[in-house]
Amino acid sequence: MKTPFVTKEQLQEITKTYPTPFHLYDERGIRANAAALKAAFAWNKGFREYFAVKATPNPYLMKLLHEYDCGCDCSSMTELMLSEACGITGEYIMFSSNDTPPEEFAEADRLGGIINLDDITHIEAVEQALGHIPETISCRFNPGGVFQMSNGIMDNPGDSKYGMTEKQLFDAFRTLKAKGAKRFGIHAFLASNTVTNEYYPKLAGILFELAVRLQQETGAKIAFINLSGGIGVPYRPEEQPNDIAVIGEGVRQQYEAILTPAGMDDVAIFTELGRYMMAPYGCLVTTAIHEKHTHKEYVGVDACAVNLMRPAMYGAYHHITVMGKENEPCDHMVDVVGSLCENNDKFAIDRMLPKIDKGDILVIHDTGAHGFSMGYNYNGKLKSAELLLCEDGSVRLIRRAETPADYFATFDCFEEFKHLSE
Ligand SMILES: *Cc1c(COP(=O)(O)O)cnc(C)c1O
């Protein structure tokens, strides 16, 4: 069973001030998880997590993670700006982008961030944008093929647009070295949302062996290996959560088996986790506002895919708790829907839930990453507020809800529409 990190009584109190829908984050859970990640990799001197900003681009949460020495993994101009605004700069920025505009390379460099090249042609692009090649530089690897784990979970790097082939990686290192680069990193993201302790150790084994060959054959000094994102969370109640201590230990064993004997025991391990850092510690809180009985049974809520796109986009499962009815039988099969004029605007399809009445508060679980941030404005829907449930039980508004003025703000250069955003 999945239990929300907030009670019905707390939500009834919160909704007196902040109307649904909103995203709520759990400070206590975020802190405990960040501390556990840090402890799991404490064996590695240079270890650093670069939080994938795209997962939850909120400065309050980024700063909270920075207390645990987390940096920021950025992939766009505004993510770089956000990171700078949080005071997170220099080598606390990893710029892991793709199809990158030149001005973004330049901005990442201005902030002192580490640039992670997605493609061999980006060497020239960076040189043009910066006028030089940075001394510290990283390259993204894509081995192609399929990536399979013993439990059958696999992903398909051969189909993904990211990274360089092995040959390109060797060529890139030689070229970068000739152009003055001195400290090198390698990066790969080969499987997403892995709910198994096996993924990172397996990926680490591949990258560590590659790093040894790269350093030996090109003479480039490998300073860090970036295992990127991909550690998943149990969206479904029957799934077992990953154990970060077991994962850290699995990576350590690979490190000692491969890097240490090669004399590379000064290599730092980096991660770029997004989902794992935040998903379970956020939820979307929404109220049931309609019911409809036609060819199927529908419950309409005041949130929609604009607030959480993953079900519509990937058919992703998000668990739902009807607050106050946790112990009632799940004997009603319903579609839980939003109000968009899109038939994929459904948070759940054929889900067995307790009888839902108008006014019931629903908690949609695990929306702390790739939730609010994927939002959009289709149908002219406005984005919700984000709230932080603090450790002392108080609630802090960490992003206000959009107003119509925000939606109309891009018309502010047209005299005849000015009144819309006032
Ligand atoms: C999205 C992304 C991440 C984070 O992925 P999660 O699945 O949220 O852990 C890390 N690195 C890069 C380059 C990404 O694009």
The ligand as an SDF file (V2000), in Angstrom:
LIG
                    3D

 15 15  0  0  0  0  0  0  0  0999 V2000
   16.4480   13.8040  -17.7040 C   0  0  0  0  0  0  0  0  0  0  0  0
   17.9060   13.6860  -17.4730 C   0  0  0  0  0  0  0  0  0  0  0  0
   18.4120   13.2740  -16.2360 C   0  0  0  0  0  0  0  0  0  0  0  0
   17.5200   12.8540  -15.0940 C   0  0  0  0  0  0  0  0  0  0  0  0
   16.8380   11.6810  -15.3670 O   0  0  0  0  0  0  0  0  0  0  0  0
   15.9590   10.9640  -14.2520 P   0  0  0  0  0  0  0  0  0  0  0  0
   15.3110    9.8440  -14.9820 O   0  0  0  0  0  0  0  0  0  0  0  0
   14.9980   11.9550  -13.7580 O   0  0  0  0  0  0  0  0  0  0  0  0
   16.8910   10.5050  -13.1990 O   0  0  0  0  0  0  0  0  0  0  0  0
   19.7760   13.2580  -16.0660 C   0  0  0  0  0  0  0  0  0  0  0  0
   20.6100   13.6100  -17.0670 N   0  0  0  0  0  0  0  0  0  0  0  0
   20.1780   14.0010  -18.2710 C   0  0  0  0  0  0  0  0  0  0  0  0
   21.1580   14.3990  -19.3090 C   0  0  0  0  0  0  0  0  0  0  0  0
   18.8090   14.0450  -18.5170 C   0  0  0  0  0  0  0  0  0  0  0  0
   18.3780   14.4200  -19.7190 O   0  0  0  0  0  0  0  0  0  0  0  0
  1  2  1  0
  2  3  1  0
  2 14  2  0
  3  4  1  0
  3 10  2  0
  4  5  1  0
  5  6  1  0
  6  7  2  0
  6  8  1  0
  6  9  1  0
 10 11  1  0
 11 12  2  0
 12 13  1  0
 12 14  1  0
 14 15  1  0
M  END
$$$$
